[in-house]
Amino acid sequence: MSSPADTPAVEPPRAVVAGHGDFAPGLVSAVEQITGRGAQLIPVSVQRLALPDIEELLRSRMLEAGVKVIFTDLQAGSCTMAARRILRGMSDAVLVAGANLPTLLDFVFSDGRSPAEAARHSAERGRAAIAVHEGAP
């Protein structure tokens, strides 16, 4: 028989991850597999949705979970355009466009920061994690 101390605490959602195809579920799955903290992220896939539908979907997921951070796949993609529309009415919300796995890993481990501060910090870490390697002749 397990006791309450043996049951891991479920972390509440802190952000939405939105993107085309399997981008969001794939990244959230990777975060869960690596860290066990995937529950902090709500994956939203926008396959075959128009911009107004994406905006409505993102807004409803954010309101349902009480989160004010959105990570998206492309800087000029439809998820980012929808998120920017949402941000117009939310002065305390943050959007990180062009998110990658290092960005999300840093975000879920930013325990001492507010979600907005964690998002800003994780964007810098994600940017710094990009490298180009070339083969030698």
Buried (B, 14 or more C-beta within 10 A) or exposed (E): EEEEEEEEEEBEBBBBBBBBEEBBBBBBBBBBEEEEBBBBBBBBBBEEBEEEEBBBBBBEBBEEBEBBBBBBBBEEBBBBBBBBBBBEEEEEBBBBBBBBBBBBBBBBBBEEBBBBEBBBBBBEBBEEEEEEEEEEE
